[in-house]
Amino acid sequence: MNEIYFKLKPSKADKAGLAPVFLEFNYNSQTLVYATGEKCRLADWDADKQKFRRSMPGYQEANELLEVLRDKLRRAYRDARNTDHTVTTGYLRDYLSGGMQKSGPVLLVPLFDEYTQIRVVEGYKPGKIVARKTTLVRLKCYEAANPLGT
């Protein structure tokens, strides 16, 4: 099975020195990057074991959350492959966040905004980010001029 990694992003650390932990999953030449919601100091992260050290307050709960996310992602990937469902990052992200039961139209502007934010986190070149943000502004203008109900 494909590997699931947890990585600390020191470049995204806040003023208190807490850096976010991201889940990365590589499959079919694609990569899912998912924010776990956990943060810690660099000294409290064990990069080799991909878990929090005992020096961090609440490390047990945080490590359990990482294991739950890992198991949930494995289950989602296995279920999708067993049912011949196309495995996409959107499908896996929805499964992880518990949004699989939602229905209704897919709105392009919020979806493209999320896509742009993920590309920023992934470290895309500034020129590419500017181009995506320009496209996002144009999509918002189009949506304002042409509401969905008309």
C-alpha positions as CSV (number, residue, x, y, z in Angstrom):
1,M,0.0,0.0,0.0
2,N,1.1,3.5,-0.6
3,E,2.8,5.3,2.3
4,I,1.2,7.9,4.5
5,Y,3.5,10.5,5.9
6,F,3.1,13.2,8.6
7,K,5.3,16.2,8.1
8,L,5.8,19.3,10.2
9,K,5.9,22.5,8.1
10,P,8.3,24.9,9.9
11,S,7.8,27.5,7.2
12,K,4.2,27.9,8.3
13,A,5.0,28.4,12.0
14,D,3.0,31.1,13.8
15,K,4.4,33.8,16.0
16,A,4.4,31.5,19.0
17,G,6.7,29.1,17.1
18,L,4.0,26.4,16.6
19,A,4.2,24.8,13.2
20,P,1.3,22.8,11.6
21,V,1.4,19.1,11.0
22,F,0.3,17.9,7.5
23,L,-0.7,14.4,6.3
24,E,0.8,13.6,2.9
25,F,-0.4,10.6,0.9
26,N,1.1,9.7,-2.5
27,Y,-1.0,7.5,-4.8
28,N,-1.3,7.1,-8.6
29,S,1.1,9.9,-9.3
30,Q,-1.0,12.3,-7.1
31,T,-0.4,13.7,-3.7
32,L,-3.0,14.4,-1.0
33,V,-1.9,17.1,1.4
34,Y,-4.3,17.4,4.4
35,A,-4.0,19.7,7.4
36,T,-4.3,17.6,10.6
37,G,-5.2,20.6,12.8
38,E,-2.3,19.8,15.1
39,K,0.6,22.2,15.8
40,C,3.7,21.9,17.8
41,R,7.2,23.3,18.3
42,L,10.1,21.9,16.3
43,A,11.6,20.3,19.4
44,D,8.4,18.4,20.2
45,W,8.3,16.6,16.8
46,D,10.1,13.4,16.0
47,A,10.6,13.4,12.2
48,D,11.9,9.9,12.1
49,K,8.9,8.3,13.9
50,Q,6.5,11.0,12.5
51,K,4.9,11.6,15.8
52,F,4.9,14.0,18.7
53,R,7.5,13.6,21.5
54,R,6.7,13.1,25.1
55,S,7.9,16.6,25.9
56,M,4.8,18.1,24.3
57,P,1.8,18.5,26.6
58,G,-1.1,16.3,25.3
59,Y,1.2,14.3,23.1
60,Q,-0.8,11.0,23.6
61,E,-4.1,12.5,22.3
62,A,-2.3,14.2,19.4
63,N,-0.5,10.9,18.4
64,E,-3.9,9.1,18.6
65,L,-5.4,11.7,16.3
66,L,-2.7,11.0,13.8
67,E,-3.3,7.3,14.0
68,V,-7.0,7.8,13.5
69,L,-6.4,9.9,10.4
70,R,-4.0,7.3,9.0
71,D,-6.6,4.5,9.6
72,K,-9.4,6.6,8.1
73,L,-7.3,7.4,5.0
74,R,-6.4,3.7,4.5
75,R,-10.1,2.7,4.8
76,A,-11.1,5.4,2.3
77,Y,-8.5,4.4,-0.2
78,R,-9.3,0.7,0.2
79,D,-13.1,1.2,0.0
80,A,-12.7,3.3,-3.2
81,R,-10.5,0.8,-4.9
82,N,-12.8,-2.1,-3.9
83,T,-15.9,-0.4,-5.2
84,D,-14.1,0.7,-8.4
85,H,-14.7,4.4,-7.4
86,T,-12.2,6.8,-8.9
87,V,-9.8,7.8,-6.2
88,T,-9.3,11.6,-6.2
89,T,-7.8,14.0,-3.7
90,G,-11.3,15.6,-3.3
91,Y,-12.8,12.2,-2.5
92,L,-10.2,11.4,0.1
93,R,-10.3,14.8,1.6
94,D,-14.1,14.6,1.9
95,Y,-13.8,11.2,3.5
96,L,-11.2,12.5,6.1
97,S,-13.3,15.5,7.0
98,G,-16.5,13.6,7.3
99,G,-18.2,15.4,4.4
100,M,-19.1,12.3,2.3
101,Q,-22.8,12.7,3.1
102,K,-23.1,16.2,1.6
103,S,-25.0,16.6,-1.6
104,G,-26.0,19.4,-3.9
105,P,-24.3,21.5,-6.5
106,V,-20.6,21.9,-6.4
107,L,-19.7,25.6,-6.3
108,L,-16.7,26.4,-8.4
109,V,-15.4,29.5,-6.5
110,P,-15.0,27.9,-3.1
111,L,-13.5,24.8,-4.7
112,F,-11.0,26.8,-6.7
113,D,-10.2,28.9,-3.6
114,E,-9.4,25.7,-1.6
115,Y,-7.3,24.5,-4.6
116,T,-5.3,27.8,-4.6
117,Q,-4.7,27.6,-0.8
118,I,-3.5,24.0,-1.1
119,R,-1.0,25.1,-3.8
120,V,0.3,27.9,-1.5
121,V,0.8,25.3,1.3
122,E,2.6,23.0,-1.2
123,G,5.1,25.8,-2.0
124,Y,4.2,26.5,-5.6
125,K,6.2,29.4,-7.2
126,P,4.9,32.9,-6.5
127,G,4.1,33.5,-10.2
128,K,1.8,30.5,-10.4
129,I,0.1,31.5,-7.2
130,V,-0.5,35.0,-8.5
131,A,-2.0,33.5,-11.7
132,R,-4.3,31.3,-9.7
133,K,-5.4,34.2,-7.5
134,T,-6.1,36.3,-10.6
135,T,-8.3,33.5,-12.0
136,L,-10.1,33.3,-8.6
137,V,-10.9,37.0,-8.7
138,R,-12.2,36.6,-12.3
139,L,-14.4,33.7,-11.2
140,K,-15.8,35.7,-8.3
141,C,-16.6,38.6,-10.7
142,Y,-18.3,36.2,-13.1
143,E,-20.3,34.6,-10.3
144,A,-21.4,38.1,-9.1
145,A,-22.6,39.0,-12.6
146,N,-24.3,35.7,-13.3
147,P,-26.0,34.3,-10.1
148,L,-26.6,30.6,-10.0
149,G,-30.4,30.9,-9.9
150,T,-30.7,32.7,-13.3
